[in-house]
């Protein structure tokens, strides 16, 4: 199976590839749970904000 990665430019495409490679190492159940967040507009907006991601990261340690 192949996945086509597209970005707005070469740097964006590299960042996307790196993120997908990390996701690929996760267990299927974790990926399934993460994918449910993709359907939640509020969750997506929250994850777009670097400060919010920092809060989550700090909270989880």
N, CA, C and O atoms as a GROMACS GRO file, in nm:
protein
  244
    1UNK      N    1   0.085  -0.117   0.000
    1UNK     CA    2   0.000   0.000   0.000
    1UNK      C    3   0.089   0.123   0.000
    1UNK      O    4   0.191   0.128   0.068
    2UNK      N    5   0.049   0.220  -0.076
    2UNK     CA    6   0.121   0.346  -0.079
    2UNK      C    7   0.027   0.459  -0.038
    2UNK      O    8  -0.093   0.456  -0.066
    3UNK      N    9   0.085   0.557   0.028
    3UNK     CA   10   0.010   0.675   0.068
    3UNK      C   11   0.076   0.795   0.004
    3UNK      O   12   0.197   0.814   0.016
    4UNK      N   13  -0.002   0.876  -0.065
    4UNK     CA   14   0.053   0.996  -0.128
    4UNK      C   15   0.049   1.109  -0.026
    4UNK      O   16  -0.056   1.142   0.028
    5UNK      N   17   0.164   1.167  -0.002
    5UNK     CA   18   0.176   1.277   0.093
    5UNK      C   19   0.190   1.406   0.015
    5UNK      O   20   0.279   1.420  -0.070
    6UNK      N   21   0.102   1.500   0.043
    6UNK     CA   22   0.108   1.629  -0.024
    6UNK      C   23   0.117   1.739   0.080
    6UNK      O   24   0.053   1.733   0.185
    7UNK      N   25   0.196   1.837   0.049
    7UNK     CA   26   0.210   1.952   0.136
    7UNK      C   27   0.208   2.078   0.053
    7UNK      O   28   0.208   2.073  -0.070
    8UNK      N   29   0.207   2.191   0.121
    8UNK     CA   30   0.205   2.317   0.048
    8UNK      C   31   0.340   2.347  -0.016
    8UNK      O   32   0.349   2.427  -0.110
    9UNK      N   33   0.446   2.283   0.036
    9UNK     CA   34   0.580   2.296  -0.019
    9UNK      C   35   0.662   2.177   0.029
    9UNK      O   36   0.610   2.091   0.101
   10UNK      N   37   0.789   2.171  -0.008
   10UNK     CA   38   0.873   2.056   0.027
   10UNK      C   39   0.891   2.041   0.178
   10UNK      O   40   0.891   1.929   0.229
   11UNK      N   41   0.906   2.152   0.249
   11UNK     CA   42   0.924   2.146   0.394
   11UNK      C   43   0.797   2.093   0.460
   11UNK      O   44   0.804   2.010   0.550
   12UNK      N   45   0.682   2.141   0.415
   12UNK     CA   46   0.554   2.094   0.468
   12UNK      C   47   0.537   1.945   0.441
   12UNK      O   48   0.492   1.871   0.529
   13UNK      N   49   0.572   1.900   0.323
   13UNK     CA   50   0.561   1.758   0.289
   13UNK      C   51   0.652   1.674   0.378
   13UNK      O   52   0.613   1.565   0.421
   14UNK      N   53   0.773   1.722   0.406
   14UNK     CA   54   0.865   1.650   0.496
   14UNK      C   55   0.809   1.641   0.637
   14UNK      O   56   0.821   1.537   0.702
   15UNK      N   57   0.749   1.749   0.686
   15UNK     CA   58   0.688   1.748   0.819
   15UNK      C   59   0.573   1.648   0.825
   15UNK      O   60   0.557   1.576   0.923
   16UNK      N   61   0.492   1.644   0.719
   16UNK     CA   62   0.381   1.549   0.713
   16UNK      C   63   0.433   1.406   0.711
   16UNK      O   64   0.379   1.320   0.780
   17UNK      N   65   0.535   1.380   0.632
   17UNK     CA   66   0.593   1.246   0.626
   17UNK      C   67   0.645   1.203   0.762
   17UNK      O   68   0.621   1.090   0.805
   18UNK      N   69   0.716   1.291   0.830
   18UNK     CA   70   0.768   1.261   0.963
   18UNK      C   71   0.656   1.229   1.060
   18UNK      O   72   0.666   1.134   1.138
   19UNK      N   73   0.549   1.307   1.056
   19UNK     CA   74   0.435   1.284   1.146
   19UNK      C   75   0.369   1.150   1.115
   19UNK      O   76   0.334   1.075   1.207
   20UNK      N   77   0.352   1.119   0.988
   20UNK     CA   78   0.288   0.992   0.949
   20UNK      C   79   0.375   0.873   0.988
   20UNK      O   80   0.322   0.770   1.029
   21UNK      N   81   0.506   0.887   0.978
   21UNK     CA   82   0.595   0.778   1.019
   21UNK      C   83   0.582   0.752   1.169
   21UNK      O   84   0.585   0.636   1.211
   22UNK      N   85   0.568   0.857   1.249
   22UNK     CA   86   0.548   0.840   1.393
   22UNK      C   87   0.414   0.772   1.421
   22UNK      O   88   0.406   0.681   1.503
   23UNK      N   89   0.310   0.818   1.352
   23UNK     CA   90   0.178   0.759   1.372
   23UNK      C   91   0.177   0.611   1.333
   23UNK      O   92   0.109   0.531   1.398
   24UNK      N   93   0.251   0.576   1.231
   24UNK     CA   94   0.254   0.438   1.183
   24UNK      C   95   0.310   0.341   1.287
   24UNK      O   96   0.283   0.221   1.281
   25UNK      N   97   0.388   0.392   1.380
   25UNK     CA   98   0.447   0.308   1.485
   25UNK      C   99   0.351   0.282   1.601
   25UNK      O  100   0.377   0.196   1.685
   26UNK      N  101   0.240   0.355   1.605
   26UNK     CA  102   0.144   0.341   1.714
   26UNK      C  103   0.056   0.217   1.693
   26UNK      O  104   0.034   0.174   1.580
   27UNK      N  105   0.007   0.161   1.804
   27UNK     CA  106  -0.086   0.048   1.792
   27UNK      C  107  -0.215   0.092   1.720
   27UNK      O  108  -0.254   0.209   1.726
   28UNK      N  109  -0.279  -0.002   1.655
   28UNK     CA  110  -0.401   0.027   1.579
   28UNK      C  111  -0.508   0.092   1.665
   28UNK      O  112  -0.574   0.185   1.619
   29UNK      N  113  -0.526   0.046   1.787
   29UNK     CA  114  -0.629   0.102   1.875
   29UNK      C  115  -0.603   0.250   1.901
   29UNK      O  116  -0.697   0.330   1.906
   30UNK      N  117  -0.477   0.287   1.919
   30UNK     CA  118  -0.443   0.427   1.942
   30UNK      C  119  -0.473   0.509   1.816
   30UNK      O  120  -0.528   0.619   1.825
   31UNK      N  121  -0.437   0.455   1.700
   31UNK     CA  122  -0.466   0.526   1.575
   31UNK      C  123  -0.616   0.544   1.555
   31UNK      O  124  -0.661   0.650   1.509
   32UNK      N  125  -0.693   0.443   1.590
   32UNK     CA  126  -0.838   0.452   1.578
   32UNK      C  127  -0.891   0.564   1.666
   32UNK      O  128  -0.977   0.642   1.624
   33UNK      N  129  -0.839   0.573   1.788
   33UNK     CA  130  -0.883   0.678   1.880
   33UNK      C  131  -0.841   0.816   1.832
   33UNK      O  132  -0.919   0.912   1.842
   34UNK      N  133  -0.721   0.827   1.779
   34UNK     CA  134  -0.675   0.956   1.725
   34UNK      C  135  -0.760   0.996   1.606
   34UNK      O  136  -0.794   1.113   1.589
   35UNK      N  137  -0.796   0.899   1.523
   35UNK     CA  138  -0.875   0.931   1.404
   35UNK      C  139  -1.013   0.984   1.440
   35UNK      O  140  -1.071   1.061   1.364
   36UNK      N  141  -1.067   0.946   1.555
   36UNK     CA  142  -1.196   1.000   1.596
   36UNK      C  143  -1.186   1.149   1.624
   36UNK      O  144  -1.283   1.223   1.608
   37UNK      N  145  -1.068   1.195   1.666
   37UNK     CA  146  -1.048   1.338   1.688
   37UNK      C  147  -1.056   1.416   1.557
   37UNK      O  148  -1.094   1.533   1.556
   38UNK      N  149  -1.019   1.351   1.448
   38UNK     CA  150  -1.023   1.418   1.317
   38UNK      C  151  -1.165   1.456   1.277
   38UNK      O  152  -1.184   1.549   1.199
   39UNK      N  153  -1.263   1.386   1.332
   39UNK     CA  154  -1.403   1.414   1.300
   39UNK      C  155  -1.463   1.521   1.390
   39UNK      O  156  -1.577   1.563   1.371
   40UNK      N  157  -1.386   1.565   1.489
   40UNK     CA  158  -1.434   1.663   1.586
   40UNK      C  159  -1.370   1.798   1.557
   40UNK      O  160  -1.251   1.817   1.582
   41UNK      N  161  -1.448   1.890   1.504
   41UNK     CA  162  -1.394   2.021   1.463
   41UNK      C  163  -1.330   2.096   1.580
   41UNK      O  164  -1.227   2.161   1.563
   42UNK      N  165  -1.389   2.086   1.698
   42UNK     CA  166  -1.334   2.153   1.815
   42UNK      C  167  -1.197   2.096   1.851
   42UNK      O  168  -1.105   2.170   1.886
   43UNK      N  169  -1.182   1.964   1.842
   43UNK     CA  170  -1.054   1.900   1.871
   43UNK      C  171  -0.948   1.942   1.770
   43UNK      O  172  -0.834   1.970   1.807
   44UNK      N  173  -0.986   1.946   1.643
   44UNK     CA  174  -0.891   1.987   1.538
   44UNK      C  175  -0.847   2.131   1.561
   44UNK      O  176  -0.728   2.161   1.552
   45UNK      N  177  -0.940   2.221   1.591
   45UNK     CA  178  -0.905   2.360   1.618
   45UNK      C  179  -0.813   2.370   1.739
   45UNK      O  180  -0.718   2.450   1.738
   46UNK      N  181  -0.839   2.291   1.841
   46UNK     CA  182  -0.757   2.290   1.962
   46UNK      C  183  -0.614   2.247   1.928
   46UNK      O  184  -0.518   2.305   1.979
   47UNK      N  185  -0.601   2.146   1.843
   47UNK     CA  186  -0.468   2.094   1.809
   47UNK      C  187  -0.393   2.184   1.711
   47UNK      O  188  -0.271   2.170   1.696
   48UNK      N  189  -0.461   2.276   1.647
   48UNK     CA  190  -0.395   2.372   1.558
   48UNK      C  191  -0.319   2.477   1.638
   48UNK      O  192  -0.226   2.540   1.586
   49UNK      N  193  -0.357   2.497   1.763
   49UNK     CA  194  -0.299   2.601   1.848
   49UNK      C  195  -0.180   2.546   1.926
   49UNK      O  196  -0.195   2.454   2.007
   50UNK      N  197  -0.061   2.602   1.902
   50UNK     CA  198   0.061   2.554   1.968
   50UNK      C  199   0.052   2.562   2.120
   50UNK      O  200   0.102   2.474   2.190
   51UNK      N  201  -0.011   2.666   2.172
   51UNK     CA  202  -0.026   2.680   2.317
   51UNK      C  203  -0.109   2.566   2.375
   51UNK      O  204  -0.076   2.512   2.480
   52UNK      N  205  -0.214   2.530   2.305
   52UNK     CA  206  -0.300   2.421   2.351
   52UNK      C  207  -0.225   2.288   2.351
   52UNK      O  208  -0.238   2.208   2.443
   53UNK      N  209  -0.147   2.266   2.247
   53UNK     CA  210  -0.067   2.143   2.240
   53UNK      C  211   0.035   2.142   2.353
   53UNK      O  212   0.061   2.037   2.411
   54UNK      N  213   0.093   2.257   2.384
   54UNK     CA  214   0.187   2.267   2.496
   54UNK      C  215   0.121   2.233   2.628
   54UNK      O  216   0.181   2.168   2.713
   55UNK      N  217  -0.003   2.278   2.645
   55UNK     CA  218  -0.077   2.248   2.768
   55UNK      C  219  -0.099   2.097   2.780
   55UNK      O  220  -0.078   2.039   2.887
   56UNK      N  221  -0.141   2.035   2.671
   56UNK     CA  222  -0.163   1.889   2.673
   56UNK      C  223  -0.033   1.816   2.704
   56UNK      O  224  -0.031   1.725   2.786
   57UNK      N  225   0.075   1.857   2.639
   57UNK     CA  226   0.205   1.793   2.660
   57UNK      C  227   0.251   1.808   2.804
   57UNK      O  228   0.300   1.712   2.864
   58UNK      N  229   0.236   1.927   2.860
   58UNK     CA  230   0.275   1.951   3.000
   58UNK      C  231   0.189   1.869   3.095
   58UNK      O  232   0.240   1.812   3.191
   59UNK      N  233   0.060   1.864   3.069
   59UNK     CA  234  -0.032   1.790   3.154
   59UNK      C  235   0.002   1.641   3.157
   59UNK      O  236  -0.002   1.577   3.262
   60UNK      N  237   0.035   1.586   3.040
   60UNK     CA  238   0.063   1.443   3.031
   60UNK      C  239   0.206   1.408   3.071
   60UNK      O  240   0.239   1.291   3.092
   61UNK      N  241   0.289   1.509   3.082
   61UNK     CA  242   0.426   1.487   3.127
   61UNK      C  243   0.513   1.446   3.017
   61UNK      O  244   0.633   1.423   3.039
   0.00000   0.00000   0.00000
